[in-house]
Amino acid sequence: MPRALANGLSLEYETVGDPEGTPLLLVQGFSLQLTDWHPALLSALAREGYHVIFFDNRDVGLSSWLDVGDDDSAHQGPATYSIPDMAEDALGLLDFLGIESAHVVGYSMGGMIAQTLAIEYPRRIRTLTSISSTTGNPDVGQMHDEALAVLFAPTPATRTGAAERNLAVWRVIGSPDYPLDEDAVLSRAAANYDRAFHPAGVERQFVAIMTQPDRTGALTRVAAPTLVIHGDRDVLVDPSGGVATAAAIPGARLTLVPGLGHDIHPDLFTDLVNELSDHFRRG
């Protein structure tokens, strides 16, 4: 896979679709690797004519890890970086690729990053799509108790243990009205373990989320056409986060998906691609 030098870091990235197509940047969520974007979703977006760009955020996957010393304790104490820092990474990737502007879709933590891009670099964002995310206001979008419990369970160091813990997480935060393909979850988690197992980086990303600024006031300045999508059964980022995001951004459209949890479920790929394509055309 190719690598970009961006914001002083090395970012692992991949693309699908026609390089001459309209640029579409996908920004992944907390702890997830670029391999967590479903191939069927990527292919469907490429067939719509988009040049789809997706990458490992800092501290996960094959992008730069920010470990300090040998005791793996750099994640303790104050945040070593912020959501705005991660937005600068995404901007640096666009710069590296020579892309002046792109449609930007952010999922979960990626939505926080995408919102920050739209606030700070409005000329670089053709449209904004924020999925399963929130504004940074601590009064909205908070985790439910069951999500907190599973998220803070110890992370096993073995391949099998890490995969099984990943499955336990998705059993809680996934979509109650849609089937969970447990074999696929285990297979992907095991492959991701082999690709890059870095729990210290995951913890630092979590600190960045917990110390993110409240963007509510700044979101009122977002000029990019905005679509907000959120599952009404999301227990990791309560739907109030999506409602607040749409309320803050002038003209934003809100889609609350019945029965959807914190995942982007394959059963909804066709509807999602159609909605995104319509949004991009409007933009």
C-alpha positions in Angstrom: 0.0 0.0 0.0 1.2 3.6 -0.7 2.4 5.9 2.1 2.1 9.7 2.3 4.2 12.1 4.3 1.7 14.4 5.9 1.8 16.7 8.9 5.2 15.4 9.9 3.9 11.8 9.9 3.8 8.8 7.6 0.2 7.9 6.7 -0.7 4.6 5.1 -3.5 5.1 2.5 -5.3 3.3 -0.3 -7.5 4.4 -3.2 -10.1 2.8 -5.3 -11.9 4.1 -8.4 -10.8 6.3 -11.3 -8.0 8.6 -10.3 -9.6 11.2 -12.6 -12.9 10.9 -10.7 -14.2 13.3 -8.1 -12.1 13.0 -4.9 -13.9 11.4 -1.9 -12.0 11.2 1.4 -13.2 8.7 3.9 -12.0 9.3 7.5 -12.1 6.3 9.8 -13.3 6.0 13.4 -11.7 5.3 16.7 -9.2 2.4 16.8 -10.2 1.3 13.3 -7.8 0.6 10.4 -8.3 1.4 6.7 -9.1 -2.3 6.3 -12.3 -1.8 8.3 -13.9 -0.1 5.4 -16.0 -2.8 3.8 -14.8 -3.6 0.2 -18.4 -3.7 -1.1 -19.0 -0.2 0.1 -15.7 1.0 -1.4 -16.5 -0.7 -4.8 -20.0 0.8 -4.8 -18.7 4.3 -4.3 -16.1 3.8 -7.0 -18.7 2.6 -9.5 -20.5 6.0 -8.9 -17.4 7.6 -10.4 -15.6 8.7 -7.2 -11.9 8.5 -6.6 -12.1 7.1 -3.1 -9.2 7.8 -0.7 -9.0 6.1 2.7 -6.2 5.8 5.2 -5.0 4.7 8.7 -5.3 7.5 11.2 -2.2 8.2 13.2 -1.3 5.7 15.9 -3.2 2.7 14.3 -2.6 0.4 11.4 0.5 1.1 9.4 0.6 4.9 9.9 3.0 6.5 12.3 2.8 5.3 15.9 3.6 8.0 18.6 5.1 5.8 21.2 7.7 7.3 23.5 10.2 5.2 25.4 10.1 1.5 25.9 7.6 1.2 28.7 4.6 1.9 26.5 3.4 4.5 28.9 3.0 7.4 26.5 -0.8 7.1 26.5 -1.0 8.0 30.2 -1.6 11.6 31.4 -2.5 14.5 29.1 -3.4 13.9 25.5 -0.3 13.7 23.2 -2.4 15.0 20.3 -5.8 16.3 19.5 -8.7 15.9 17.1 -7.5 19.1 15.3 -4.1 17.5 15.0 -5.7 14.5 13.3 -7.6 16.9 11.0 -4.2 18.4 10.0 -3.2 14.8 9.1 -6.1 14.4 6.7 -5.4 17.8 5.2 -1.8 16.8 4.7 -2.9 13.7 2.9 -4.9 15.8 0.4 -1.9 18.1 0.0 0.4 15.1 -0.6 -2.0 13.8 -3.3 -2.4 17.2 -4.9 -6.1 17.4 -4.3 -7.4 20.9 -3.9 -10.9 19.9 -2.6 -12.8 16.7 -1.9 -16.1 15.4 -0.5 -15.3 14.3 3.0 -17.1 11.5 4.9 -16.2 10.9 8.5 -17.4 8.0 10.6 -17.5 8.2 14.4 -14.2 9.8 15.5 -13.7 10.4 11.8 -16.8 12.6 11.9 -15.2 14.7 14.5 -12.1 15.0 12.3 -14.2 15.8 9.2 -16.2 18.5 11.1 -12.9 20.1 12.1 -11.7 20.1 8.5 -15.0 21.8 7.4 -14.6 24.4 10.2 -10.9 25.2 9.6 -10.5 24.7 5.9 -13.8 25.4 4.2 -12.3 25.8 0.7 -11.0 22.2 0.8 -14.4 20.6 1.6 -16.9 20.2 -1.2 -19.4 18.5 1.0 -19.4 17.2 4.6 -20.9 13.9 5.8 -20.8 13.1 9.5 -21.8 9.6 10.4 -22.4 8.3 14.0 -20.6 11.3 15.4 -21.1 14.3 17.7 -20.1 17.9 18.3 -17.8 17.6 21.3 -20.5 19.1 23.6 -20.3 16.8 26.7 -24.1 17.1 27.1 -24.8 15.1 23.9 -23.5 12.0 22.1 -22.4 10.3 25.3 -21.7 6.5 25.6 -24.3 4.4 27.3 -23.3 2.3 30.3 -23.2 -1.0 28.3 -20.9 0.5 25.8 -18.6 1.9 28.5 -18.4 -1.5 30.1 -17.4 -3.4 27.0 -15.1 -0.7 25.7 -13.0 -0.6 28.9 -12.7 -4.4 29.2 -9.0 -5.4 29.1 -7.5 -6.0 25.7 -6.0 -9.5 25.4 -2.6 -9.6 23.8 -3.2 -12.8 21.9 -4.6 -12.9 18.4 -7.6 -15.1 19.3 -8.3 -13.1 22.5 -8.2 -9.7 20.7 -10.5 -11.0 18.0 -13.0 -12.3 20.5 -12.9 -9.1 22.4 -13.6 -7.2 19.2 -16.6 -9.5 18.6 -17.9 -8.7 22.1 -17.7 -5.0 21.4 -19.7 -5.3 18.2 -22.3 -7.4 19.9 -23.0 -4.4 22.1 -22.5 -1.4 19.8 -23.8 -3.0 16.6 -27.3 -2.8 15.1 -30.0 -4.6 17.1 -32.3 -4.7 14.1 -29.7 -6.1 11.6 -27.8 -9.4 11.7 -24.2 -9.5 12.9 -22.0 -11.6 10.8 -19.9 -12.9 13.7 -17.5 -15.0 11.5 -16.8 -11.9 9.4 -16.1 -9.8 12.5 -13.7 -12.4 13.9 -11.9 -12.9 10.6 -11.4 -9.1 10.1 -10.3 -8.6 13.7 -7.7 -11.4 13.4 -6.4 -10.0 10.1 -6.2 -6.5 11.7 -4.3 -8.0 14.6 -1.8 -9.5 12.2 -1.5 -6.2 10.3 -1.0 -3.9 13.3 -1.8 -4.6 17.0 -1.2 -1.3 18.9 -3.3 -0.9 22.0 -1.3 2.1 23.3 -2.1 4.1 20.1 -5.8 3.2 20.6 -5.7 4.6 24.1 -4.1 7.8 22.9 -6.9 8.2 20.3 -9.4 7.8 23.0 -7.8 10.5 25.0 -8.0 12.8 22.0 -11.7 12.1 21.8 -12.3 12.7 25.4 -10.4 16.0 25.3 -11.9 17.3 22.0 -13.2 20.8 22.0 -16.9 21.6 21.9 -17.3 22.5 18.2 -21.0 23.6 18.5 -20.4 27.3 18.1 -17.8 26.8 15.3 -20.1 24.5 13.4 -22.4 27.4 12.8 -19.7 28.7 10.4 -19.6 25.6 8.2 -20.5 26.5 4.7 -20.2 23.1 3.1 -23.4 21.3 2.3 -23.8 18.8 5.1 -25.4 15.5 5.6 -25.6 13.9 9.1 -26.4 10.2 9.4 -27.0 8.5 12.8 -28.5 5.2 14.0 -31.3 5.7 16.4 -30.1 2.7 18.4 -26.5 3.8 18.8 -25.2 3.2 22.3 -21.6 4.2 21.6 -22.4 7.7 20.4 -25.9 8.5 21.5 -28.1 9.8 18.7 -28.3 13.2 20.4 -24.8 13.8 19.1 -26.0 13.5 15.5 -29.1 15.6 16.2 -26.9 18.3 17.7 -24.5 18.2 14.8 -27.3 18.8 12.3 -28.8 21.5 14.4 -25.6 23.4 14.7 -24.7 23.5 10.9 -26.8 25.8 8.8 -28.9 23.9 6.3 -27.6 20.4 7.3 -29.8 17.5 6.6 -30.3 14.8 9.2 -31.1 11.1 8.6 -31.9 9.0 11.7 -31.8 5.4 10.6 -34.2 3.1 12.5 -32.7 0.1 14.2 -29.1 1.1 13.3 -26.4 1.0 16.0 -22.9 2.3 15.7 -22.0 0.3 12.6 -22.4 1.0 8.9 -24.3 -2.2 8.2 -23.9 -4.0 4.8 -27.7 -4.3 4.4 -27.8 -0.5 4.1 -24.9 0.0 1.7 -27.2 0.5 -1.3 -29.3 3.1 0.5 -26.2 4.8 1.9 -24.4 5.0 -1.5 -27.6 6.4 -3.1 -28.0 9.0 -0.3 -24.3 10.0 -0.5 -24.3 10.3 -4.3 -27.4 12.5 -4.1 -25.7 14.6 -1.4 -22.5 15.0 -3.4 -24.5 16.0 -6.5 -26.4 18.6 -4.6 -23.1 20.0 -3.3 
